[in-house]
């Protein structure tokens, strides 16, 4: 699999760290203890600045004859467009407009501390993709959701995730995401309208991050609603027949060609099998919580994505994330 992790120019290593877990694609650093925010930036290879600079076009192949002389020959400045550049390597990261505001990596880590309190966030993963144009950080918050299921306790930890781009490709995305400890499945919040915050890279990005911090602080305090939804799933008993129907509702048969239909049928069977035998599934068997974790576990641990970057973006920010929301809503309707 392609990993697409950026390279740390100081060490030559992949710009990524994780705590006590196998590193992404067996690259980057595996740390025994959770670092401080200052150390996390260094370990993840994120201790660089990004600046916006004028964008110029190389015009020599198109110059008329005789060539007109000017101070900038053979380059021409592109009006109202700029390049974002890493100052430590000189690598261009993207092309942005005049109103684009860079948010430095250190500001991103500072944002975490403003939400959960100075030193309270437990940084567990961070890294950069490509040449450093996309960065991500996840931190565990020191509180748990505890779900009582089949007479046993299922622990769900709370994480805060931030993803930022330096190439104009996306806004800053911040969201809470629960993680079931037993199998490390990334789940998503029950309250769809409060799942996270996006902040655009405008001149008022600083104000946007302050508002986001206040909003996410409220979400954090109201997080008990997620635990109540999970507990409802744990109390709802279902059969294998209901499980099959649940999977078919989420992945309905389509009037496509035989190849597409065969792939869909294979995926439904794989999800059913994972729900039956996946990590941590036996202990919660026969409940709506079991069915829901079968979906999330399949997309986190089984389904091929072609690269870790695609899996990361899909499960947390893209189509996979939306599907998990739908899976949760459908699971809450099981009886």
C-alpha positions as CSV (number, residue, x, y, z in Angstrom):
1,X,0.0,0.0,0.0
2,X,1.1,3.5,-0.7
3,X,1.5,5.5,2.5
4,X,2.0,9.0,1.1
5,X,3.5,10.2,4.3
6,X,5.7,13.3,4.1
7,X,9.5,12.9,4.8
8,X,11.1,14.6,7.8
9,X,13.9,16.6,6.1
10,X,16.0,16.6,9.4
11,X,15.9,12.8,9.9
12,X,14.8,11.3,6.6
13,X,12.1,9.4,8.4
14,X,8.4,9.4,7.6
15,X,6.7,12.5,9.2
16,X,4.5,10.5,11.6
17,X,4.4,9.2,15.1
18,X,2.0,7.0,17.1
19,X,2.0,5.9,20.7
20,X,2.3,2.2,21.6
21,X,0.7,1.1,18.4
22,X,2.3,-0.1,15.2
23,X,3.3,2.9,13.1
24,X,1.5,3.8,9.9
25,X,2.6,1.3,7.2
26,X,5.4,0.4,9.7
27,X,6.9,3.8,9.1
28,X,7.5,6.8,11.5
29,X,8.1,6.6,15.2
30,X,6.4,4.4,17.8
31,X,6.6,6.1,21.2
32,X,6.2,4.5,24.6
33,X,4.8,7.6,26.3
34,X,2.5,10.3,25.1
35,X,4.5,13.4,24.3
36,X,3.8,17.1,25.2
37,X,2.5,19.3,22.4
38,X,5.9,20.8,21.9
39,X,7.5,17.3,21.6
40,X,4.7,16.0,19.4
41,X,5.3,18.6,16.8
42,X,9.0,17.5,16.5
43,X,8.2,13.7,16.6
44,X,5.6,14.1,13.8
45,X,8.0,16.2,11.6
46,X,5.6,19.1,11.9
47,X,8.0,21.7,13.2
48,X,8.0,23.8,10.0
49,X,6.4,27.0,8.9
50,X,4.4,27.7,5.8
51,X,4.5,31.1,4.2
52,X,2.5,32.6,1.3
53,X,4.6,34.0,-1.5
54,X,4.0,35.6,-4.9
55,X,3.4,33.2,-7.8
56,X,5.3,33.6,-11.0
57,X,5.0,31.9,-14.4
58,X,8.0,31.0,-16.5
59,X,7.3,32.7,-19.8
60,X,10.5,32.1,-21.9
61,X,9.0,29.6,-24.3
62,X,6.2,32.1,-25.2
63,X,8.2,35.3,-25.4
64,X,7.9,37.3,-28.6
65,X,11.0,38.2,-30.7
66,X,12.7,40.5,-30.0
67,X,12.3,39.8,-26.3
68,X,11.1,42.9,-24.4
69,X,13.5,43.7,-21.5
70,X,12.1,44.1,-18.0
71,X,13.4,43.5,-14.5
72,X,11.6,40.3,-14.0
73,X,12.4,38.6,-17.3
74,X,11.7,35.7,-18.1
75,X,9.1,35.5,-15.3
76,X,5.7,37.1,-15.0
77,X,3.8,37.5,-11.7
78,X,0.4,35.9,-11.5
79,X,-2.1,38.4,-10.3
80,X,-4.1,37.6,-7.1
81,X,-2.7,34.1,-6.9
82,X,0.0,32.9,-4.4
83,X,2.0,29.8,-3.6
84,X,2.3,28.3,-0.2
85,X,5.8,27.2,0.6
86,X,7.5,25.2,3.4
87,X,10.3,27.5,4.7
88,X,12.5,24.6,5.8
89,X,12.6,22.7,2.5
90,X,11.5,25.3,0.0
91,X,8.9,22.9,-1.3
92,X,5.8,24.5,-2.9
93,X,2.6,23.0,-1.3
94,X,-0.2,24.6,-3.3
95,X,-1.7,27.6,-5.1
96,X,-4.1,29.8,-3.1
97,X,-6.0,33.1,-3.5
98,X,-5.2,36.5,-2.0
99,X,-7.5,36.0,1.0
100,X,-6.1,32.7,2.0
101,X,-4.6,32.7,5.6
102,X,-2.0,30.2,6.6
103,X,-2.6,28.4,10.0
104,X,0.8,27.2,11.3
105,X,1.2,23.7,12.7
106,X,2.0,25.1,16.1
107,X,-1.3,27.0,16.1
108,X,-3.1,23.8,15.4
109,X,-1.6,22.1,18.5
110,X,-2.3,25.2,20.5
111,X,-5.9,24.9,19.5
112,X,-6.1,21.5,21.1
113,X,-4.9,22.9,24.4
114,X,-7.5,25.7,24.3
115,X,-10.3,23.1,24.1
116,X,-9.3,20.4,26.6
117,X,-7.0,22.5,28.9
118,X,-3.3,23.1,28.9
119,X,-1.5,19.7,29.1
120,X,-4.8,17.8,29.2
121,X,-4.8,16.4,25.7
122,X,-2.9,13.1,25.3
123,X,-1.4,13.2,21.9
124,X,-1.4,9.8,20.3
125,X,-0.9,10.3,16.5
126,X,0.2,13.1,14.3
127,X,1.8,13.4,10.9
128,X,2.0,15.0,7.5
129,X,1.0,13.8,4.0
130,X,2.6,14.5,0.6
131,X,5.2,17.1,1.0
132,X,3.6,18.5,4.1
133,X,0.5,20.0,2.5
134,X,-1.9,18.1,4.7
135,X,-1.4,17.5,8.4
136,X,-3.4,15.6,11.0
137,X,-3.4,15.3,14.8
138,X,-5.3,13.1,17.1
139,X,-5.4,13.5,20.9
140,X,-7.2,11.4,23.5
141,X,-9.3,13.2,26.0
142,X,-9.0,11.8,29.6
143,X,-12.6,10.6,29.9
144,X,-14.5,7.5,28.7
145,X,-17.9,6.4,27.5
146,X,-18.8,3.2,29.2
147,X,-21.3,0.9,27.5
148,X,-22.9,-2.0,29.5
149,X,-23.6,-4.8,27.1
150,X,-24.4,-8.5,27.8
151,X,-23.4,-8.1,31.4
152,X,-19.9,-6.7,30.6
153,X,-18.5,-3.2,30.2
154,X,-17.4,-1.9,26.8
155,X,-15.1,1.1,27.0
156,X,-15.2,3.8,24.3
157,X,-12.5,6.5,24.5
158,X,-12.9,10.0,23.2
159,X,-10.6,11.5,20.7
160,X,-10.3,14.9,19.1
161,X,-9.1,15.0,15.5
162,X,-7.8,17.9,13.5
163,X,-7.0,17.9,9.8
164,X,-5.5,20.9,8.1
165,X,-4.3,21.6,4.6
166,X,-1.7,24.1,3.5
167,X,-2.6,23.9,-0.2
168,X,-6.0,25.5,-0.3
169,X,-7.6,22.0,-0.7
170,X,-9.8,22.1,2.3
171,X,-10.9,24.0,5.4
172,X,-9.6,23.1,8.8
173,X,-11.7,20.2,10.1
174,X,-12.0,19.4,13.8
175,X,-14.2,16.7,15.2
176,X,-14.8,14.4,18.2
177,X,-14.6,10.7,17.4
178,X,-15.1,7.9,19.8
179,X,-12.9,4.8,19.6
180,X,-13.9,1.4,21.0
181,X,-10.9,0.2,23.0
182,X,-11.3,-3.5,22.3
183,X,-10.7,-3.4,18.6
184,X,-9.7,0.2,17.9
185,X,-12.6,0.9,15.6
186,X,-13.2,4.5,14.8
187,X,-16.8,5.4,15.4
188,X,-18.6,8.7,15.0
189,X,-20.8,10.9,17.2
190,X,-24.5,10.2,17.6
191,X,-25.4,13.9,17.3
192,X,-24.9,14.5,13.6
193,X,-25.4,18.3,13.7
194,X,-22.7,18.6,16.4
195,X,-20.1,16.2,15.0
196,X,-17.5,18.8,14.4
197,X,-16.4,22.1,13.0
198,X,-15.0,23.5,9.8
199,X,-13.0,26.7,9.7
200,X,-12.1,28.4,6.4
201,X,-8.6,29.8,5.7
202,X,-9.7,33.5,5.6
203,X,-8.4,36.6,7.2
204,X,-10.7,35.9,10.1
205,X,-9.5,32.3,10.7
206,X,-8.2,33.2,14.2
207,X,-11.7,34.3,15.2
208,X,-13.1,31.2,13.6
209,X,-10.8,28.9,15.6
210,X,-11.9,30.7,18.8
211,X,-15.5,30.1,18.0
212,X,-14.7,26.5,17.1
213,X,-13.0,26.0,20.5
214,X,-16.1,27.3,22.3
215,X,-18.4,25.2,20.3
216,X,-16.3,22.0,20.7
217,X,-16.1,22.7,24.4
218,X,-19.9,22.6,24.5
219,X,-20.0,19.4,22.4
220,X,-17.5,17.9,24.9
221,X,-19.7,18.7,27.9
222,X,-22.8,17.3,26.1
223,X,-21.0,14.1,25.0
224,X,-23.2,12.1,27.4
225,X,-25.8,12.0,24.6
226,X,-23.5,9.8,22.6
227,X,-23.1,7.4,25.5
228,X,-26.9,7.2,25.9
229,X,-27.3,6.3,22.2
230,X,-24.7,3.6,22.5
231,X,-26.3,2.2,25.6
232,X,-29.6,2.1,23.8
233,X,-28.0,-0.1,21.1
234,X,-26.5,-2.3,23.8
235,X,-29.9,-3.0,25.3
236,X,-31.6,-3.8,21.9
237,X,-31.5,-7.5,21.2
238,X,-31.5,-8.7,17.6
239,X,-31.2,-11.9,15.6
240,X,-29.0,-12.9,12.7
241,X,-32.0,-12.3,10.5
242,X,-32.3,-8.7,11.7
243,X,-28.6,-8.3,11.2
244,X,-28.9,-9.4,7.6
245,X,-31.7,-6.9,7.0
246,X,-29.7,-4.1,8.7
247,X,-26.8,-4.7,6.3
248,X,-29.1,-4.9,3.3
249,X,-30.7,-1.6,4.2
250,X,-27.3,0.1,4.4
251,X,-26.1,-1.6,1.2
252,X,-29.2,-2.2,-1.0
253,X,-29.1,-4.2,-4.1
254,X,-28.8,-2.0,-7.2
255,X,-29.9,-2.6,-10.7
256,X,-26.3,-2.6,-12.0
257,X,-24.3,-5.0,-14.1
258,X,-23.5,-8.4,-12.8
259,X,-20.0,-7.5,-11.8
260,X,-21.2,-4.6,-9.6
261,X,-24.0,-6.8,-8.1
262,X,-21.5,-9.5,-7.3
263,X,-19.1,-7.1,-5.5
264,X,-22.0,-5.7,-3.5
265,X,-23.1,-9.2,-2.5
266,X,-19.6,-10.1,-1.5
267,X,-19.2,-7.0,0.7
268,X,-22.5,-7.7,2.4
269,X,-21.3,-11.2,3.2
270,X,-17.9,-9.9,4.4
271,X,-19.7,-7.4,6.8
272,X,-21.9,-10.2,8.1
273,X,-18.9,-12.4,8.7
274,X,-16.9,-9.6,10.4
275,X,-19.9,-8.9,12.7
276,X,-19.9,-12.5,13.7
277,X,-16.2,-13.1,14.2
278,X,-14.4,-9.7,14.3
279,X,-12.2,-8.5,17.2
280,X,-14.4,-7.9,20.3
281,X,-17.6,-8.9,18.6
282,X,-18.4,-12.1,20.5
283,X,-18.8,-10.2,23.8
284,X,-21.5,-7.9,22.4
285,X,-23.2,-10.5,20.2
286,X,-26.9,-10.4,19.5
287,X,-27.3,-6.6,20.1
288,X,-27.7,-3.5,17.9
289,X,-24.3,-2.4,19.4
290,X,-22.9,-5.6,17.9
291,X,-24.5,-4.8,14.5
292,X,-23.2,-1.2,14.4
293,X,-19.7,-2.2,15.4
294,X,-19.8,-4.8,12.7
295,X,-20.2,-2.0,10.1
296,X,-17.5,0.3,11.7
297,X,-15.1,-2.6,12.2
298,X,-15.4,-3.7,8.6
299,X,-14.6,-0.3,7.2
300,X,-11.8,0.3,9.7
301,X,-10.1,-3.1,9.6
302,X,-11.2,-5.1,6.5
303,X,-12.3,-3.1,3.5
304,X,-9.3,-2.3,1.1
305,X,-8.8,1.4,0.4
306,X,-5.6,1.3,-1.7
307,X,-3.7,3.6,0.7
308,X,-3.8,4.6,4.3
309,X,-4.4,8.2,3.2
310,X,-7.7,7.2,1.5
311,X,-8.8,5.1,4.5
312,X,-8.0,8.0,6.9
313,X,-9.9,10.6,4.8
314,X,-12.8,8.3,4.1
315,X,-13.4,7.1,7.6
316,X,-13.0,10.4,9.3
317,X,-13.9,13.1,6.7
318,X,-15.5,11.6,3.6
319,X,-18.0,9.0,2.4
320,X,-17.1,6.5,5.1
321,X,-17.8,9.1,7.8
322,X,-21.2,9.8,6.3
323,X,-21.9,6.1,6.1
324,X,-21.1,5.6,9.8
325,X,-23.7,8.3,10.6
326,X,-26.3,6.4,8.6
327,X,-25.3,3.1,10.2
328,X,-25.8,4.6,13.6
329,X,-29.2,6.1,12.8
330,X,-30.4,2.8,11.3
331,X,-29.0,0.8,14.3
332,X,-31.0,3.0,16.7
333,X,-34.2,2.0,14.8
334,X,-33.6,-1.8,15.2
335,X,-35.9,-3.8,17.4
